[in-house]
């Protein structure tokens, strides 16, 4: 339980670090620089203290597939939060609960009728939130909504696939190393494609401490989430991780002084209630 709580706080703080550092560092460079440290840390610990002899080619493919979804989700998220409020990231993460329920309904034969109430409550809160903020500082373009929707789908797919991998006894550190190495490769590819190698070389030393802090935060966040998942059941884990979007929204208001109106609090609360109804009925 403690691992999950720590992971929730670290993931939320990581979102704040992303938004802060993107003001000074290009997206692709920050992604590749951060992923270099995270993947290196993961690989060193993995090959020093663990064995991966039981991992098959099929198992490795499934891990890689989950990581690819995670990479697409990450770049989608970063392309939006550089300019948009973190409140939208929290909202779309909450709406991702619906996607998870649909997956469980289609592939795990969970009855969908008993979940309709929770789905309707989430949709109501989501539409109300968008309508209330259409003419405020929180307003975002349709393209950004579509990008956040893509992020939500990809992160949900990645989480589901990695959950399946964990239940198949894949080492958590192997999943982390695999995912972060793919993030590094994607980031470095886009970075070189954009050029300006001289400028990027100066960034290596200039932003070393910022990026190292991010690397440690995200490594611990992912590691604690996997350790927590192993210690608890999936229902408990899902319920607790609903707090991540909420802490992200609260951190957004605290660190960036983003206004959190009473109406927004009400609509966010409605979405949260719907999400809890869905998970409660899944039990």
N, C-alpha and C positions, 0 to 999 in steps of 0.2 A: 504493500500500500504506500509506504514511504517513497519507494522508487518512482511510482506513478506521479505522486504529488510533486516531487522534485522535477520530474520530466515536464510536467505541465508548466511549471514556473520557468524552466529553462527554455522551452520552446517559445513561450510568450516573449521572454526577454530577447531571444534570438531574432524574433520578428522586428523588435525595436532596433536591434543592432543592424539588421539589414537596411531598414529605412534610413537610419542615421548615416551609415557608411556609404550608401548609394549617392549621397550628396557630394562626396569627395572622390569616389572611385567608380570607374566604368563597370557596368554590370558583369560583362564576360570576364574581365580581369579579376574582379572580386570573387566571382564564383570559382574560377580555376585556382586562384591563390589560396582561398579558404579550403577548398577540397583537397589541395595538395597536402596541407598539414593534417587534415582529418583522416584522409586515406592512409597517410604514412603512419600516423599514430595507431590506427586500427590494424594495419598489416604487421607492424612490429609486435604488438601485443598478441595478435592472433598466432603468428608463427613461433613466438617465444613460449607461449603458455598453453596452446591448444593444438589439436590435430584435426585435419579435414579429410582423413582417409576414407570416411564413410560417405562422403558427398559424391553422388553419381553425376554423370554428364547431364541427365535429365533434371536432376535437382539443381545443378548449377545454372542451367538454362532458365528455370523458373525464378531463381533468385535474380538473375540478370534482367529478366522481363519485368519483374517488380521494380528494379532499379531504374529501368528505362522510363517507365511511367513516372517515377519520382523525379527524374531529370526534366521531363516535359512540364510537369507540374511546377517545379522550382522556377524554371525560366518564365513560365506564364505568370507566376506570382510576382517575380521581380520586375517584370515589364510593366506591371500595374502599380505596385505599392510605392514605386519611386515618386509618383505624382499623386496618387490617390490616398485617401485615409485608410488607416489600418482597420477601421471599423468595418469596412467592406470585406476585408479578409476574414474577419471574425464571422460576419453574417454568412458568407458563402461556405465557410467551414461547417457552420451549423446546418445549412441546407444540405450539405453532403450526407447528413444522416439519412435523408430520403433515398439517396442512391444506394446506400448500404442496405437499407431495408428491402429495396427492390431486388438487389442481388441475392439476398437471403431468401426472398420469396421465389425467385426463378430457379436458383440452383440448390437451395437447401430445403425446398418445399415448405416454407413457412406461409401460413394462411394470410393473405393480404387484407381481407375484409376487416379484421380486427385492428388493423393499423391505419385505417382510413381517417379516423378522428385525429390522430397525431399528425398525419400528412396535411390535412386541411388546416390545422392550427398553425403549422409551420408556414404554409403557403400564405395564409392570411397575414401573419406577422411580417413575412418577407415583402409582400406587395405593399403593405402599409408603410413599412420602412422606406421603400423606394419612392412611394408617392409623396411622403412627408418631406423627403430630402431632395426632391427634384429641382428645387430652386434655391438650394443652400450650398455652402462650401463643400458639402459631401457629394454633390452631384458628380456623376461620372458618365462618360460617353457609352454608347451601345457597344462599341468595339471593346471597351474595357470590361463591360459586363460579360461579353462572350469569352474574353480571355480568362476572366475569373471563373467562369463556368467550366472552361477547359481545365483550369487548374484543379477545380473541385473534383472533376471526373478522374483525372490522372492521379491525384493524391489518394482518392478513395480506392482506385484499382491497385495502386502500389501497396496501400495498407492491407488490403484483403489478401493480396498475393504473398506478402511477407508474413502475414499471420499464418497462412497455410504452410509457408516454409518453416516457420518456428515450430508448428505442431508436428512437422516432419523431422524435428530434431536438428535443424540446421543451426550451426553456431551463430549466435547474434553478431559476434565480431566479424564473421565472414560476410554476413549481409551488409553490415555497415561499411566494411572495406570495399566490397563489390560496388555498392551504390555510390560511395564517395569517389572511387576511382573513375567510374563512368562519368560522374559530374565533372571531375577534373579534365578528362579527355574532351568532353563536349565544350567546356569552358575555354580550354587552351586552343581548341580548333577555331572557335569564333574569335578569340583574341588575336591569333596570328592572322586570321583573315582580314581583320580590321586594320592591321599594320601598327604604325607608331611604336615600334619596339623600343626606341630610345626613351620615350616617355614612360613606358611601362617599366623599364629597368629602374628608373628613379622611384617609381611607386613601391618597388620591392622593399626598399629600406624605409621609405617615408611612412608607409602604412603597415609596417611589420607588426607592431604591437596591437593595432586594431584588429587585424586579420587573425592573429594568433589567438586573441581573446574569443573571437567568433568561432574559431575552430574548436577550441576547448569546450565552449558552451554547447555547440551543436553535437559534438561527439558524446558528451555526457548526457544530453537530452535524449538522443537516440538510444544509447546504451541503457539508461534507466528505464526507458519505455519498454524495451524488450525484456529486461529483467523483471519488470513489474508484470508484464503479460504472462511470463512463466510462473509467477508466484500466485496470480489470481486467475479467476475464470474470465472469459471474454466479455460476459455481460457486465461484470463489475468494472473491468477495464474501460469498456465503451462509455459507461455512465460517468466515470471519473474524467475521461478525456473530453467530455463535453465542456469542461471548465476551461479548456485551452482557448477557444474563441472568446470567452468572456474575459479572461485575464488579458488577452491580447487587446481587446477593446478598452479595458481599464488602463492598461499600460500606455495605450495610445493617447488617452485623455491626460494621463499623468506626465509622460515624457514630452509630448508634442503640444500640450495645452489645447487639444482638440475638444471642441465643445460637445458635451454629451447631454442633450436636452432631455427633459422629462418624457417627451413623446418617444424619443429614441429608446430610452430605458424601458418604457412600457412595451414597445414593439419587439425589442430584443428579448424581453422577458417572455412574451408570447411565444416566440420561436423556441426559446429554451424549454418552456413548458411542453410544447409539441414534441420536441426531441426526447424529453424524458418520458412522455407518454408512449412514443414509439418503442423505446428501449424497454420500458416496463412491460409492455404487451408482448415483447419478443421473448420474455422470460418464460 
